[in-house]
Amino acid sequence: MKNTTTSTARATFTGGRDRASGHVHEELYWDQRGAIACKRHMPFPGSDTFVWDDWRPITTSEAEGFEREVGRPPACDTCTAIKRRA
């Protein structure tokens, strides 16, 4: 029997601004180990890395929790490193 009272839809975090660079990230993803990437830098969907590391979109509530815990909004690891080296 299908449970129709529980919704699996979750709001996806679709925006974030790197305070240091001012760079705006569109949609962010993370894996089970905590790596964060934008669409440009995440593994190709369906690839072994994407599947085995369980990459998925960061939800709005996860992004808010991340910011409360870490003190900054989530940001793509690669974009952050590129900006830091520039």
C-alpha positions as CSV (number, residue, x, y, z in Angstrom):
1,M,0.0,0.0,0.0
2,K,1.4,3.4,-0.9
3,N,1.7,6.0,1.7
4,T,0.2,9.2,0.3
5,T,0.5,11.3,3.5
6,T,4.3,11.7,3.4
7,S,5.9,14.0,0.9
8,T,9.5,13.3,-0.2
9,A,9.8,16.7,-1.9
10,R,12.5,18.9,-0.3
11,A,13.4,22.5,-1.1
12,T,16.7,22.7,-2.8
13,F,19.3,25.3,-1.9
14,T,19.5,27.3,-5.1
15,G,21.5,30.3,-4.1
16,G,24.5,31.3,-2.1
17,R,27.0,34.1,-2.1
18,D,30.6,33.7,-1.3
19,R,31.1,36.6,1.1
20,A,34.8,37.0,0.3
21,S,34.5,37.0,-3.5
22,G,30.9,38.0,-4.0
23,H,30.5,35.1,-6.4
24,V,27.0,33.8,-6.6
25,H,26.5,30.0,-6.8
26,E,23.4,28.7,-8.4
27,E,22.7,25.2,-7.2
28,L,25.0,23.4,-4.9
29,Y,25.6,19.7,-4.4
30,W,27.4,17.7,-1.8
31,D,28.5,14.1,-1.3
32,Q,28.4,11.8,1.7
33,R,31.8,13.0,2.9
34,G,30.9,16.7,2.9
35,A,32.6,17.8,-0.4
36,I,30.6,20.7,-1.9
37,A,30.4,21.5,-5.6
38,C,28.4,23.7,-8.0
39,K,27.0,22.2,-11.2
40,R,30.1,23.2,-13.1
41,H,32.5,21.3,-10.7
42,M,30.4,18.4,-9.5
43,P,31.1,14.9,-10.9
44,F,29.1,14.0,-14.0
45,P,25.6,12.7,-13.0
46,G,25.5,8.9,-13.4
47,S,29.3,8.5,-13.2
48,D,30.8,6.1,-10.7
49,T,32.1,9.0,-8.5
50,F,28.6,10.7,-8.6
51,V,26.8,7.4,-7.7
52,W,29.3,5.9,-5.2
53,D,29.9,9.1,-3.3
54,D,26.1,9.8,-3.2
55,W,26.1,13.3,-4.7
56,R,22.9,15.1,-4.1
57,P,21.5,18.7,-4.0
58,I,21.9,20.6,-0.8
59,T,18.4,21.4,0.6
60,T,17.5,24.8,2.0
61,S,17.3,23.4,5.5
62,E,20.7,21.7,5.1
63,A,22.3,25.0,3.8
64,E,20.8,26.9,6.8
65,G,22.1,24.3,9.2
66,F,25.6,24.4,7.5
67,E,25.7,28.2,7.9
68,R,24.7,28.0,11.6
69,E,27.3,25.4,12.3
70,V,30.2,26.6,10.2
71,G,29.5,30.4,10.2
72,R,29.3,30.9,6.5
73,P,27.0,29.7,3.7
74,P,28.0,26.6,1.8
75,A,30.2,27.3,-1.3
76,C,31.7,25.2,-4.0
77,D,35.1,23.9,-2.9
78,T,36.7,24.3,-6.3
79,C,35.3,27.8,-6.9
80,T,36.6,28.8,-3.5
81,A,40.1,27.5,-4.2
82,I,40.2,29.2,-7.6
83,K,39.2,32.5,-6.0
84,R,41.8,32.1,-3.2
85,R,44.6,31.5,-5.7
86,A,43.7,34.4,-7.9
